[in-house]
Amino acid sequence: MFSYRTICMGFILLYYFSHLAEAVQARSDREQQVSSSLATSSRADSSNVYRIWGPKVLCSLLPDDFLECNKPIDHKDNRTAKEEKGYGCLKFGGLNYEDVEHTKVHCTVFPDIDCHGPRTFQRDGVPCIRYSEHYFLTTLLYSLLLGFLGMDRFCLGQTGTAVGKLLTLGGVGVWWIVDIILLITNRLTPEDDSNWNPYV
Ligand SMILES: *[C@@H]1O[C@H](CO)[C@@H](O)[C@H](O)[C@H]1NC(C)=O
């Protein structure tokens, strides 16, 4: 009654359906896994845990463009004041990176920027540098052309020596030349410890 071919076909169908059932089962397992992992991640969101692969960056990792930072505090060479505060600058200025003191400052993220974590924090490694209206090229021209009148030192805010330079007409020429050399070798700098303004 059952031919050899029918039995063989039956086995093949049986084999096929059993595997189909397995595949369907595996697929639903996978879907369940995915949905449960999504559920845990959304739970993590609501409990405010930082997800490193999430869309939000930590506020403290934002670049400076997104922050409003205080200026470095000037302790004016008062070591105890700096130790009390924990940060700040003893001195300002310096030409090379190694000469410049670095400090922490308080930064706040701009209100419209979305990020994770505290929006106000301290950022380290800010240089103790400030700029005022002192331009190197202008001062050099003053020194070259009007050095015998002490104009360069007047402009740098070194009024005392400027008056001396004016009264001696630039040290009868010697001080005039010495100051040009000092200026070029960066030993004659603004009195207020500001750096040369690079934004001409
Ligand atoms: C240095 O700062 C401390 C703490 O602010 C202050 O008590 C002290 O008078 C200051 N010293 C000088 C020399 O200004």
The ligand as a Tripos MOL2 file, in Angstrom:
@<TRIPOS>MOLECULE
LIG
   14    14     1     0     0
SMALL
NO_CHARGES

@<TRIPOS>ATOM
      1 C1         47.0710   85.5570   51.4410 C.3       1 LIG1
      2 O1         45.7820   85.0080   51.4530 O.3       1 LIG1
      3 C2         45.3000   84.6830   52.7540 C.3       1 LIG1
      4 C3         43.9850   83.9460   52.5780 C.3       1 LIG1
      5 O2         43.1650   84.5620   51.6530 O.3       1 LIG1
      6 C4         45.1550   85.9490   53.5530 C.3       1 LIG1
      7 O3         44.6720   85.6450   54.8560 O.3       1 LIG1
      8 C5         46.5160   86.6280   53.6400 C.3       1 LIG1
      9 O4         46.3820   87.8700   54.2960 O.3       1 LIG1
     10 C6         47.1130   86.8410   52.2460 C.3       1 LIG1
     11 N1         48.4730   87.2900   52.3800 N.am      1 LIG1
     12 C7         48.9300   88.3860   51.7790 C.2       1 LIG1
     13 C8         50.3660   88.6950   51.9720 C.3       1 LIG1
     14 O5         48.2100   89.1040   51.1000 O.2       1 LIG1
@<TRIPOS>BOND
     1     1     2 1
     2     1    10 1
     3     2     3 1
     4     3     4 1
     5     3     6 1
     6     4     5 1
     7     6     7 1
     8     6     8 1
     9     8     9 1
    10     8    10 1
    11    10    11 1
    12    11    12 1
    13    12    13 1
    14    12    14 2
@<TRIPOS>SUBSTRUCTURE
     1 LIG1         1 GROUP 0 **** ****
